[in-house]
């Protein structure tokens, strides 16, 4: 989804630039469409990044701690992510229901509905939340069994 959104973003911007320079007119609602595609391009990869443990990490302090302590910090960070995303999911779901019930649309030539972008946001954040929860539970079980936790990024 994110790759398709980025390709569509590039095509939309290219078409708008060509239309402005050659025809002195813009593509209808190009700014709105680009803004909504940006949501897809940013939010959808979150679950994949989470799976690969490729989030930004500051390790200069944890590198000095014993490995078991670092494992507890990894679990804490994952659980913190679960709790941090929970209000975003609630708020996103509430806003999505409001947009669907009221039929909210963007002001523009095409009168595009607002709910598809909100739905994409909610799906992306929810997938990331589910992935974080699964990772936290898996990490807890691994540490409980006394096994070493593999918390190095797997995407490299």
DSSP file (Angstrom, degrees, kcal/mol; ACC not computed):
  #  RESIDUE AA STRUCTURE BP1 BP2  ACC     N-H-->O    O-->H-N    N-H-->O    O-->H-N    TCO  KAPPA ALPHA  PHI   PSI    X-CA   Y-CA   Z-CA
    1    1 A X     >        0   0    0      0, 0.0     4,-2.4     0, 0.0     5,-0.2   0.000 360.0 360.0 360.0 -44.5    0.0    0.0    0.0
    2    2 A X  H  >  +     0   0    0      2,-0.2     4,-2.3     1,-0.2     5,-0.2   0.900 360.0  50.2 -65.0 -39.7    2.7    2.5    0.9
    3    3 A X  H  > S+     0   0    0      2,-0.2     4,-2.3     1,-0.2    -1,-0.2   0.926 111.5  47.8 -64.3 -44.2    4.6    1.8   -2.3
    4    4 A X  H  > S+     0   0    0      1,-0.2     4,-2.6     2,-0.2    -1,-0.2   0.895 110.9  52.4 -62.7 -39.3    1.5    2.3   -4.4
    5    5 A X  H  X S+     0   0    0     -4,-2.4     4,-2.5     2,-0.2    -2,-0.2   0.898 109.1  49.2 -63.6 -40.4    0.8    5.5   -2.5
    6    6 A X  H  X S+     0   0    0     -4,-2.3     4,-2.4     2,-0.2    -2,-0.2   0.905 111.6  48.8 -67.0 -40.9    4.3    6.8   -3.1
    7    7 A X  H  X S+     0   0    0     -4,-2.3     4,-2.4     2,-0.2    -2,-0.2   0.932 113.1  47.2 -63.0 -45.0    4.0    6.0   -6.8
    8    8 A X  H  X S+     0   0    0     -4,-2.6     4,-2.8     2,-0.2    -2,-0.2   0.878 109.8  54.5 -63.8 -37.2    0.6    7.8   -7.0
    9    9 A X  H  X S+     0   0    0     -4,-2.5     4,-2.7     2,-0.2     5,-0.3   0.945 109.8  46.5 -58.8 -48.7    2.1   10.7   -5.1
   10   10 A X  H  X S+     0   0    0     -4,-2.4     4,-2.6     1,-0.2    -2,-0.2   0.920 114.5  47.1 -61.7 -43.9    4.8   11.1   -7.6
   11   11 A X  H  X S+     0   0    0     -4,-2.4     4,-2.8     2,-0.2    -1,-0.2   0.904 112.6  49.6 -64.9 -41.0    2.4   10.8  -10.5
   12   12 A X  H  X S+     0   0    0     -4,-2.8     4,-2.3     2,-0.2    -2,-0.2   0.927 113.8  44.6 -65.1 -45.2   -0.1   13.3   -9.0
   13   13 A X  H  X S+     0   0    0     -4,-2.7     4,-2.6    -5,-0.2     5,-0.2   0.918 114.2  50.1 -65.7 -42.7    2.6   15.9   -8.3
   14   14 A X  H  X S+     0   0    0     -4,-2.6     4,-2.5    -5,-0.3    -2,-0.2   0.938 112.0  47.6 -59.9 -47.1    4.1   15.4  -11.8
   15   15 A X  H  X S+     0   0    0     -4,-2.8     4,-2.7     1,-0.2    -1,-0.2   0.892 112.2  50.1 -62.1 -39.6    0.7   15.8  -13.4
   16   16 A X  H  X S+     0   0    0     -4,-2.3     4,-2.5     2,-0.2    -1,-0.2   0.914 110.9  48.1 -67.1 -42.1   -0.1   18.9  -11.4
   17   17 A X  H  X S+     0   0    0     -4,-2.6     4,-2.3     2,-0.2     5,-0.2   0.925 114.0  47.0 -63.6 -44.2    3.3   20.5  -12.3
   18   18 A X  H  X>S+     0   0    0     -4,-2.5     4,-2.9    -5,-0.2     5,-0.5   0.932 113.0  49.2 -62.3 -45.9    2.7   19.7  -16.0
   19   19 A X  H  X5S+     0   0    0     -4,-2.7     4,-1.7     1,-0.2     6,-1.6   0.900 112.6  47.6 -62.2 -40.9   -0.8   21.0  -15.9
   20   20 A X  H  X5S+     0   0    0     -4,-2.5     4,-0.6     4,-0.2    -1,-0.2   0.907 118.4  39.8 -66.6 -41.2    0.2   24.2  -14.2
   21   21 A X  H  <5S+     0   0    0     -4,-2.3    -2,-0.2    -5,-0.2    -1,-0.2   0.846 127.4  29.6 -80.3 -34.3    3.1   24.9  -16.5
   22   22 A X  H  <5S+     0   0    0     -4,-2.9    -3,-0.2    -5,-0.2    -2,-0.2   0.840 135.3  22.4 -94.0 -36.9    1.5   23.9  -19.8
   23   23 A X  H  <<S-     0   0    0     -4,-1.7    -3,-0.2    -5,-0.5    -2,-0.1   0.423  91.5-126.7-114.5  -0.1   -2.2   24.6  -19.3
   24   24 A X  S  < S+     0   0    0     -4,-0.6     2,-0.3    -5,-0.5    -4,-0.2   0.811  79.8  98.0  56.5  32.1   -2.1   27.2  -16.5
   25   25 A X        -     0   0    0     -6,-1.6    -2,-0.3    -9,-0.1     2,-0.2  -0.989  66.9-130.2-144.9 148.9   -4.6   25.0  -14.5
   26   26 A X        -     0   0    0     -2,-0.3     2,-0.3    -6,-0.1   -10,-0.1  -0.590  32.9 -93.2 -99.1 163.7   -4.0   22.5  -11.7
   27   27 A X    >   -     0   0    0     -2,-0.2     3,-1.8   -15,-0.2     4,-0.2  -0.573  59.1 -95.6 -68.1 132.3   -5.3   19.0  -11.3
   28   28 A X  T 3  S-     0   0    0     -2,-0.3    -1,-0.1     1,-0.3    80,-0.0  -0.273 100.8  -7.3 -57.1 130.6   -8.6   19.2   -9.3
   29   29 A X  T 3> S+     0   0    0      1,-0.1     4,-2.5     3,-0.1    -1,-0.3   0.754  84.0 149.4  56.9  30.3   -8.0   18.7   -5.6
   30   30 A X  H <>  +     0   0    0     -3,-1.8     4,-2.7     1,-0.2     5,-0.2   0.890  69.7  52.2 -60.0 -40.6   -4.4   17.7   -6.1
   31   31 A X  H  > S+     0   0    0     -4,-0.2     4,-2.2     2,-0.2    -1,-0.2   0.908 111.5  46.4 -64.5 -41.7   -3.4   19.1   -2.7
   32   32 A X  H  > S+     0   0    0      2,-0.2     4,-2.3     1,-0.2    -2,-0.2   0.926 113.6  47.9 -65.8 -45.5   -6.1   17.1   -0.9
   33   33 A X  H  X S+     0   0    0     -4,-2.5     4,-2.3     1,-0.2    -2,-0.2   0.916 112.3  49.2 -63.9 -43.3   -5.2   13.9   -2.8
   34   34 A X  H  X S+     0   0    0     -4,-2.7     4,-1.9    -5,-0.2    -1,-0.2   0.917 110.5  51.4 -62.0 -43.1   -1.5   14.3   -2.1
   35   35 A X  H  X S+     0   0    0     -4,-2.2     4,-1.1    -5,-0.2    -2,-0.2   0.907 112.0  45.9 -61.4 -42.2   -2.2   15.0    1.6
   36   36 A X  H  X S+     0   0    0     -4,-2.3     4,-1.3     1,-0.2    -1,-0.2   0.862 110.6  52.6 -70.9 -35.2   -4.3   11.8    1.9
   37   37 A X  H  X S+     0   0    0     -4,-2.3     4,-2.6     1,-0.2    -1,-0.2   0.828 102.0  61.1 -67.8 -30.8   -1.7    9.7    0.0
   38   38 A X  H  X S+     0   0    0     -4,-1.9     4,-1.9     2,-0.2     5,-0.3   0.873  99.3  56.1 -62.7 -36.3    0.9   10.9    2.4
   39   39 A X  H  X S+     0   0    0     -4,-1.1     4,-2.9     1,-0.2     5,-0.4   0.946 110.1  44.8 -59.8 -47.5   -1.0    9.3    5.3
   40   40 A X  H  X S+     0   0    0     -4,-1.3     4,-1.6     1,-0.2     5,-0.3   0.927 111.8  52.3 -61.3 -45.2   -0.9    6.0    3.5
   41   41 A X  H  < S+     0   0    0     -4,-2.6     4,-0.3     1,-0.2    -1,-0.2   0.808 120.0  33.4 -63.9 -30.2    2.8    6.4    2.6
   42   42 A X  H  < S+     0   0    0     -4,-1.9     4,-0.2    -5,-0.2    -2,-0.2   0.875 122.5  40.4 -93.3 -43.2    3.7    7.1    6.2
   43   43 A X  H >< S+     0   0    0     -4,-2.9     3,-1.7    -5,-0.3     4,-0.4   0.887 103.5  63.2 -79.4 -40.7    1.3    5.0    8.3
   44   44 A X  T >< S+     0   0    0     -4,-1.6     3,-0.6    -5,-0.4     4,-0.4   0.835  98.9  53.8 -61.4 -35.3    1.1    1.7    6.4
   45   45 A X  T 3> S+     0   0    0     -5,-0.3     4,-2.6    -4,-0.3    -1,-0.3   0.583  83.8  91.3 -75.0  -4.9    4.8    0.7    6.8
   46   46 A X  H <> S+     0   0    0     -3,-1.7     4,-2.5     1,-0.2    -1,-0.2   0.891  84.8  48.7 -58.6 -42.2    4.7    1.0   10.6
   47   47 A X  H <> S+     0   0    0     -3,-0.6     4,-2.3    -4,-0.4    -1,-0.2   0.895 112.9  48.4 -66.0 -38.2    3.7   -2.6   11.2
   48   48 A X  H  > S+     0   0    0     -4,-0.4     4,-1.8     2,-0.2    -2,-0.2   0.909 112.1  48.5 -67.3 -41.5    6.5   -3.8    8.9
   49   49 A X  H  <>S+     0   0    0     -4,-2.6     5,-2.6     1,-0.2     4,-0.3   0.896 111.6  50.9 -63.8 -39.9    9.0   -1.6   10.6
   50   50 A X  H ><5S+     0   0    0     -4,-2.5     3,-1.3    -5,-0.3    -2,-0.2   0.916 106.9  53.3 -63.3 -43.7    7.8   -2.8   14.0
   51   51 A X  H 3<5S+     0   0    0     -4,-2.3    -1,-0.2     1,-0.3    -2,-0.2   0.883 111.8  45.3 -59.0 -38.9    8.2   -6.4   12.9
   52   52 A X  T 3<5S-     0   0    0     -4,-1.8   102,-2.2    -5,-0.1   103,-0.7   0.454 107.8-127.0 -84.3  -0.4   11.8   -5.8   11.8
   53   53 A X  T < 5 +     0   0    0     -3,-1.3    -3,-0.2    -4,-0.3    -2,-0.1   0.906  63.4 142.7  53.3  44.2   12.5   -3.9   15.1
   54   54 A X      < +     0   0    0     -5,-2.6    -4,-0.1    -6,-0.1    -1,-0.1   0.131  19.4 125.9-104.5  19.3   13.7   -1.1   12.9
   55   55 A X  S    S-     0   0    0     -6,-0.3     2,-0.2     1,-0.1    98,-0.1  -0.334  76.6 -83.2 -69.9 160.3   12.4    1.9   14.9
   56   56 A X        -     0   0    0     -2,-0.0     2,-0.4     2,-0.0    -1,-0.1  -0.457  55.6-173.3 -65.2 133.8   14.8    4.5   15.9
   57   57 A X        -     0   0    0     -2,-0.2     2,-0.6    -3,-0.1    -1,-0.0  -0.984  24.2-146.4-134.2 143.6   16.6    3.5   19.1
   58   58 A X        +     0   0    0     -2,-0.4     4,-0.3     1,-0.1     3,-0.1  -0.945  27.5 165.2-108.3 114.6   19.1    5.2   21.4
   59   59 A X     >  +     0   0    0     -2,-0.6     4,-2.3     1,-0.1     5,-0.2   0.393  40.5 103.3-114.4   2.1   21.5    2.6   22.7
   60   60 A X  T  4 S+     0   0    0      1,-0.2     4,-0.2     2,-0.2    -1,-0.1   0.837  94.4  35.2 -62.4 -30.6   24.4    4.5   24.2
   61   61 A X  T >4 S+     0   0    0     -3,-0.1     3,-1.5     2,-0.1     4,-0.3   0.882 116.2  52.0 -85.5 -42.2   23.1    3.8   27.8
   62   62 A X  G >4 S+     0   0    0     -4,-0.3     3,-1.3     1,-0.3    -2,-0.2   0.761  96.8  68.6 -69.0 -22.5   21.7    0.4   27.3
   63   63 A X  G 3< S+     0   0    0     -4,-2.3    -1,-0.3     1,-0.3    -2,-0.1   0.718  98.4  53.2 -66.4 -18.3   24.9   -0.9   25.7
   64   64 A X  G <  S+     0   0    0     -3,-1.5    -1,-0.3    -5,-0.2    -2,-0.2   0.503  96.5  86.3 -92.0  -5.0   26.5   -0.5   29.2
   65   65 A X  S <  S-     0   0    0     -3,-1.3     2,-0.0    -4,-0.3     5,-0.0  -0.543  91.1 -90.9 -94.7 160.0   23.8   -2.6   30.9
   66   66 A X    >>  -     0   0    0     -2,-0.2     4,-1.9     1,-0.1     3,-0.6  -0.372  40.6-112.7 -64.2 148.6   23.7   -6.4   31.3
   67   67 A X  H 3> S+     0   0    0      1,-0.2     4,-2.1     2,-0.2     5,-0.1   0.842 115.5  54.9 -53.9 -38.6   21.9   -8.2   28.5
   68   68 A X  H 3> S+     0   0    0      1,-0.2     4,-1.6     2,-0.2    -1,-0.2   0.897 107.9  49.4 -64.6 -39.2   19.0   -9.3   30.7
   69   69 A X  H <> S+     0   0    0     -3,-0.6     4,-1.9     1,-0.2    -1,-0.2   0.891 108.8  52.8 -65.5 -39.7   18.4   -5.7   31.8
   70   70 A X  H  X S+     0   0    0     -4,-1.9     4,-2.4     1,-0.2    -2,-0.2   0.886 104.9  56.1 -63.2 -38.4   18.4   -4.6   28.2
   71   71 A X  H  X S+     0   0    0     -4,-2.1     4,-2.2     1,-0.2    -1,-0.2   0.898 106.1  50.4 -60.7 -40.3   15.8   -7.3   27.4
   72   72 A X  H  X S+     0   0    0     -4,-1.6     4,-2.6     1,-0.2    -1,-0.2   0.881 109.4  51.0 -65.3 -37.4   13.5   -5.8   30.1
   73   73 A X  H  X S+     0   0    0     -4,-1.9     4,-2.7     2,-0.2    -2,-0.2   0.883 108.2  52.5 -65.8 -38.0   14.0   -2.4   28.6
   74   74 A X  H  X S+     0   0    0     -4,-2.4     4,-2.1     2,-0.2    -2,-0.2   0.932 111.8  45.6 -62.8 -45.4   13.0   -3.8   25.1
   75   75 A X  H  X S+     0   0    0     -4,-2.2     4,-2.7     2,-0.2     5,-0.2   0.917 112.7  51.0 -63.8 -43.3    9.8   -5.3   26.6
   76   76 A X  H  X S+     0   0    0     -4,-2.6     4,-2.7     1,-0.2    -2,-0.2   0.924 110.1  49.8 -59.6 -44.5    9.1   -2.1   28.4
   77   77 A X  H  X S+     0   0    0     -4,-2.7     4,-2.0     2,-0.2    -1,-0.2   0.887 111.3  48.6 -62.6 -39.7    9.5   -0.1   25.2
   78   78 A X  H  X S+     0   0    0     -4,-2.1     4,-1.9     2,-0.2    -2,-0.2   0.927 113.3  46.3 -66.7 -45.0    7.2   -2.4   23.3
   79   79 A X  H  X S+     0   0    0     -4,-2.7     4,-2.4     1,-0.2    -2,-0.2   0.873 109.6  55.0 -65.3 -36.4    4.5   -2.2   26.0
   80   80 A X  H  X S+     0   0    0     -4,-2.7     4,-2.5    -5,-0.2    -1,-0.2   0.906 107.0  51.3 -62.0 -40.6    4.9    1.6   26.1
   81   81 A X  H  X S+     0   0    0     -4,-2.0     4,-2.1     2,-0.2    -2,-0.2   0.894 107.8  52.4 -61.2 -40.8    4.3    1.6   22.4
   82   82 A X  H  X S+     0   0    0     -4,-1.9     4,-1.1     1,-0.2    -2,-0.2   0.938 114.1  42.2 -59.9 -47.5    1.1   -0.5   22.8
   83   83 A X  H  X S+     0   0    0     -4,-2.4     4,-0.7     1,-0.2    -2,-0.2   0.843 112.6  54.1 -70.7 -32.7   -0.2    1.9   25.5
   84   84 A X  H  X S+     0   0    0     -4,-2.5     4,-0.5     1,-0.2    -1,-0.2   0.854 110.1  46.4 -70.0 -33.9    0.9    5.0   23.5
   85   85 A X  H  X S+     0   0    0     -4,-2.1     4,-2.3     1,-0.2    -1,-0.2   0.710  93.6  80.3 -81.0 -19.7   -1.0    3.9   20.4
   86   86 A X  H  X S+     0   0    0     -4,-1.1     4,-2.4     1,-0.2    -1,-0.2   0.913  93.4  45.6 -57.4 -48.2   -4.2    3.0   22.2
   87   87 A X  H  X S+     0   0    0     -4,-0.7     4,-2.8     1,-0.2    -1,-0.2   0.858 111.0  54.9 -65.1 -31.1   -5.5    6.6   22.5
   88   88 A X  H  X S+     0   0    0     -4,-0.5     4,-2.7     2,-0.2    -1,-0.2   0.900 109.2  47.2 -65.4 -39.4   -4.7    7.2   18.8
   89   89 A X  H  X S+     0   0    0     -4,-2.3     4,-2.6     2,-0.2     5,-0.2   0.932 113.7  47.5 -66.7 -45.0   -6.7    4.2   17.8
   90   90 A X  H  X S+     0   0    0     -4,-2.4     4,-2.5    -5,-0.2    -2,-0.2   0.954 116.1  43.4 -59.8 -50.6   -9.6    5.2   20.0
   91   91 A X  H  X S+     0   0    0     -4,-2.8     4,-2.6     1,-0.2    -2,-0.2   0.897 114.1  51.0 -64.0 -41.4   -9.5    8.8   18.7
   92   92 A X  H  X S+     0   0    0     -4,-2.7     4,-2.3    -5,-0.2    -1,-0.2   0.898 111.7  47.4 -63.5 -40.8   -9.1    7.6   15.1
   93   93 A X  H  X S+     0   0    0     -4,-2.6     4,-2.4     2,-0.2    -2,-0.2   0.900 112.1  49.7 -66.3 -40.8  -12.0    5.3   15.4
   94   94 A X  H  X S+     0   0    0     -4,-2.5     4,-2.0    -5,-0.2    -2,-0.2   0.920 113.0  46.5 -63.2 -44.1  -14.2    8.0   16.9
   95   95 A X  H  X S+     0   0    0     -4,-2.6     4,-2.6     2,-0.2    -2,-0.2   0.880 110.4  53.6 -66.7 -38.5  -13.3   10.4   14.2
   96   96 A X  H  X S+     0   0    0     -4,-2.3     4,-2.4     2,-0.2     5,-0.2   0.935 109.2  48.0 -61.3 -46.1  -13.9    7.8   11.5
   97   97 A X  H  X S+     0   0    0     -4,-2.4     4,-2.7     1,-0.2    -1,-0.2   0.894 111.5  51.1 -62.0 -39.3  -17.4    7.1   12.8
   98   98 A X  H  X S+     0   0    0     -4,-2.0     4,-2.4     1,-0.2     6,-0.2   0.928 111.0  47.8 -62.6 -44.9  -18.1   10.9   12.9
   99   99 A X  H  X>S+     0   0    0     -4,-2.6     4,-1.3     2,-0.2     5,-1.2   0.888 114.1  46.2 -66.0 -38.4  -16.9   11.3    9.3
  100  100 A X  H  <5S+     0   0    0     -4,-2.4    -2,-0.2     2,-0.2    -1,-0.2   0.931 114.8  47.0 -68.0 -45.1  -19.0    8.4    8.1
  101  101 A X  H  <5S+     0   0    0     -4,-2.7    -2,-0.2     1,-0.2    -1,-0.2   0.846 120.1  37.5 -67.6 -33.9  -22.1    9.5   10.0
  102  102 A X  H  <5S-     0   0    0     -4,-2.4    -1,-0.2    -5,-0.2    -2,-0.2   0.607 101.3-128.6 -94.0 -11.4  -21.9   13.1    8.9
  103  103 A X  T  <5 -     0   0    0     -4,-1.3    -3,-0.2    -5,-0.2    -4,-0.1   0.855  35.6-166.4  68.2  33.8  -20.7   12.5    5.4
  104  104 A X      < -     0   0    0     -5,-1.2    10,-2.3    -6,-0.2    11,-0.5  -0.238   8.4-177.1 -57.9 138.8  -17.8   14.9    5.8
  105  105 A X  B     -A  113   0A   0      8,-0.3     8,-0.3     9,-0.1     2,-0.2  -0.955  28.7-105.2-135.9 155.0  -16.1   15.9    2.6
  106  106 A X        -     0   0    0      6,-3.3     2,-0.7    -2,-0.3     5,-0.1  -0.503  38.1-111.9 -74.6 147.1  -13.1   18.1    1.7
  107  107 A X  S    S+     0   0    0     -2,-0.2     2,-0.3     4,-0.1    -1,-0.1  -0.732  73.6  95.4 -80.3 119.7  -13.9   21.5    0.2
  108  108 A X  S    S-     0   0    0     -2,-0.7     3,-0.3     1,-0.1   -80,-0.1  -0.977  88.2 -69.5 177.7-177.0  -12.7   21.3   -3.4
  109  109 A X  S    S+     0   0    0     -2,-0.3    -1,-0.1     1,-0.2   -81,-0.1   0.862 128.0  39.2 -63.7 -37.7  -13.7   20.7   -6.9
  110  110 A X  S    S-     0   0    0     -3,-0.1    -1,-0.2     2,-0.0    -3,-0.1   0.582  94.1-137.6 -93.1 -11.1  -14.3   17.0   -6.5
  111  111 A X        -     0   0    0     -3,-0.3    -4,-0.1     1,-0.1     2,-0.1   0.927  31.1-164.6  53.7  49.3  -15.9   17.1   -3.0
  112  112 A X        -     0   0    0     -7,-0.1    -6,-3.3     1,-0.1    -1,-0.1  -0.379  18.9-112.1 -68.8 139.5  -13.9   14.0   -1.9
  113  113 A X  B     -A  105   0A   0     -8,-0.3     4,-0.3     1,-0.1    -8,-0.3  -0.385  14.9-143.6 -70.1 151.5  -15.1   12.2    1.3
  114  114 A X  S >> S+     0   0    0    -10,-2.3     4,-1.4   -15,-0.2     3,-0.5   0.714  82.8  79.7 -86.6 -22.2  -12.8   12.4    4.3
  115  115 A X  H 3> S+     0   0    0    -11,-0.5     4,-2.7     1,-0.2     5,-0.2   0.796  80.3  63.4 -65.6 -31.1  -13.4    8.9    5.7
  116  116 A X  H 3> S+     0   0    0      1,-0.2     4,-2.3     2,-0.2    -1,-0.2   0.924 106.2  45.6 -61.3 -40.7  -11.1    6.9    3.3
  117  117 A X  H <> S+     0   0    0     -3,-0.5     4,-2.2    -4,-0.3    -1,-0.2   0.897 114.0  49.1 -65.4 -39.0   -8.0    8.7    4.7
  118  118 A X  H  X S+     0   0    0     -4,-1.4     4,-2.5     2,-0.2    -2,-0.2   0.881 110.4  51.2 -67.2 -37.9   -9.2    8.3    8.2
  119  119 A X  H  X S+     0   0    0     -4,-2.7     4,-2.7     2,-0.2    -2,-0.2   0.915 109.3  50.3 -64.2 -43.5   -9.8    4.6    7.6
  120  120 A X  H  X S+     0   0    0     -4,-2.3     4,-2.5    -5,-0.2    -2,-0.2   0.916 111.2  49.1 -61.2 -43.0   -6.3    4.2    6.2
  121  121 A X  H  X S+     0   0    0     -4,-2.2     4,-2.6     1,-0.2     5,-0.3   0.935 112.3  47.7 -59.9 -47.0   -4.9    5.9    9.2
  122  122 A X  H  X S+     0   0    0     -4,-2.5     4,-2.3     1,-0.2    -2,-0.2   0.897 112.4  48.6 -64.2 -41.6   -6.9    3.7   11.6
  123  123 A X  H  X S+     0   0    0     -4,-2.7     4,-2.6     2,-0.2     5,-0.2   0.940 113.3  47.6 -63.5 -47.0   -5.9    0.5    9.7
  124  124 A X  H  X S+     0   0    0     -4,-2.5     4,-1.9     1,-0.2    -2,-0.2   0.924 115.0  43.9 -61.9 -46.4   -2.2    1.4    9.7
  125  125 A X  H  X S+     0   0    0     -4,-2.6     4,-2.5    -5,-0.2    -1,-0.2   0.887 113.8  51.8 -66.5 -38.9   -2.1    2.3   13.4
  126  126 A X  H  X S+     0   0    0     -4,-2.3     4,-2.8    -5,-0.3    -2,-0.2   0.903 108.7  50.1 -65.7 -41.3   -4.2   -0.7   14.4
  127  127 A X  H  X S+     0   0    0     -4,-2.6     4,-2.3     2,-0.2    -1,-0.2   0.909 111.9  48.2 -62.9 -41.1   -1.8   -3.1   12.5
  128  128 A X  H  X S+     0   0    0     -4,-1.9     4,-2.7    -5,-0.2    -2,-0.2   0.915 111.5  50.6 -63.4 -42.6    1.2   -1.5   14.2
  129  129 A X  H  X S+     0   0    0     -4,-2.5     4,-2.5     2,-0.2    -2,-0.2   0.923 111.3  47.8 -61.5 -45.6   -0.6   -1.8   17.6
  130  130 A X  H  X S+     0   0    0     -4,-2.8     4,-2.5     1,-0.2    -1,-0.2   0.899 112.2  49.5 -62.9 -40.2   -1.4   -5.5   17.0
  131  131 A X  H  X S+     0   0    0     -4,-2.3     4,-2.5     2,-0.2    -2,-0.2   0.917 110.9  49.3 -66.2 -42.5    2.2   -6.2   15.9
  132  132 A X  H  X S+     0   0    0     -4,-2.7     4,-2.7     2,-0.2    -2,-0.2   0.917 111.6  49.6 -61.0 -43.0    3.6   -4.4   19.0
  133  133 A X  H  X S+     0   0    0     -4,-2.5     4,-2.5     2,-0.2     5,-0.2   0.928 111.5  48.0 -62.7 -45.6    1.2   -6.5   21.2
  134  134 A X  H  X S+     0   0    0     -4,-2.5     4,-2.4     1,-0.2    -1,-0.2   0.899 113.3  48.6 -62.2 -40.7    2.3   -9.8   19.6
  135  135 A X  H  X S+     0   0    0     -4,-2.5     4,-2.9     2,-0.2     5,-0.2   0.917 110.8  50.3 -65.7 -42.4    5.9   -8.8   19.9
  136  136 A X  H  X S+     0   0    0     -4,-2.7     4,-2.6     2,-0.2    -2,-0.2   0.936 112.9  45.7 -62.0 -46.4    5.5   -7.9   23.6
  137  137 A X  H  X S+     0   0    0     -4,-2.5     4,-2.2     2,-0.2    -1,-0.2   0.917 114.4  48.2 -63.7 -42.6    3.8  -11.1   24.4
  138  138 A X  H  X S+     0   0    0     -4,-2.4     4,-2.3    -5,-0.2    -2,-0.2   0.907 112.7  48.5 -63.2 -41.8    6.4  -13.2   22.5
  139  139 A X  H  X S+     0   0    0     -4,-2.9     4,-2.6     2,-0.2     5,-0.2   0.896 110.1  51.7 -66.0 -39.8    9.2  -11.3   24.1
  140  140 A X  H  X S+     0   0    0     -4,-2.6     4,-2.6    -5,-0.2    -2,-0.2   0.926 111.5  46.9 -61.9 -44.8    7.7  -11.8   27.6
  141  141 A X  H  X S+     0   0    0     -4,-2.2     4,-2.0     2,-0.2     6,-0.2   0.909 112.0  51.2 -63.5 -42.3    7.3  -15.6   27.0
  142  142 A X  H  <>S+     0   0    0     -4,-2.3     5,-1.9     1,-0.2     4,-0.4   0.936 113.9  42.7 -61.8 -47.0   10.9  -15.8   25.6
  143  143 A X  H ><5S+     0   0    0     -4,-2.6     3,-1.3     1,-0.2    -1,-0.2   0.884 110.7  56.9 -67.2 -37.9   12.3  -14.0   28.7
  144  144 A X  H 3<5S+     0   0    0     -4,-2.6    -1,-0.2     1,-0.3    -2,-0.2   0.882 104.7  52.5 -59.5 -38.7   10.1  -16.0   31.0
  145  145 A X  T 3<5S-     0   0    0     -4,-2.0    -1,-0.3    -5,-0.2    -2,-0.2   0.567 118.4-114.5 -74.1  -8.5   11.6  -19.2   29.6
  146  146 A X  T < 5S+     0   0    0     -3,-1.3    -3,-0.2    -4,-0.4     2,-0.2   0.575  70.4 138.5  85.8   9.4   15.1  -17.9   30.3
  147  147 A X      < -     0   0    0     -5,-1.9    -1,-0.3    -6,-0.2     2,-0.3  -0.488  61.0 -98.3 -85.8 158.6   16.0  -17.7   26.6
  148  148 A X        -     0   0    0     -2,-0.2     2,-0.5    -3,-0.1    -1,-0.1  -0.553  35.7-126.9 -76.6 139.2   17.9  -14.8   25.1
  149  149 A X        -     0   0    0     -2,-0.3     2,-1.1   -82,-0.1    -1,-0.1  -0.741   9.4-142.6 -89.1 128.9   15.8  -12.2   23.4
  150  150 A X        +     0   0    0     -2,-0.5    -1,-0.0     1,-0.2    -2,-0.0  -0.782  37.9 154.3 -91.8  97.4   16.7  -11.3   19.8
  151  151 A X        +     0   0    0     -2,-1.1     2,-0.2     2,-0.1    -1,-0.2   0.219  29.2 116.6-111.6  13.7   16.1   -7.6   19.8
  152  152 A X  S    S-     0   0    0      1,-0.1   -98,-0.1    -3,-0.1    -2,-0.0  -0.571  80.4 -92.5 -77.2 146.0   18.5   -6.6   17.0
  153  153 A X        -     0   0    0     -2,-0.2     3,-0.4     1,-0.1  -100,-0.2  -0.345  32.4-160.9 -57.9 136.2   16.9   -5.1   13.9
  154  154 A X  S    S+     0   0    0   -102,-2.2    -1,-0.1     1,-0.2  -101,-0.1   0.449  75.5  79.5 -98.2  -2.5   16.2   -7.9   11.3
  155  155 A X              0   0    0   -103,-0.7    -1,-0.2     1,-0.2  -102,-0.1   0.370 360.0 360.0 -87.7   6.7   15.9   -5.6    8.3
  156  156 A X              0   0    0     -3,-0.4    -1,-0.2  -104,-0.1    -2,-0.1   0.418 360.0 360.0-111.6 360.0   19.6   -5.1    7.8
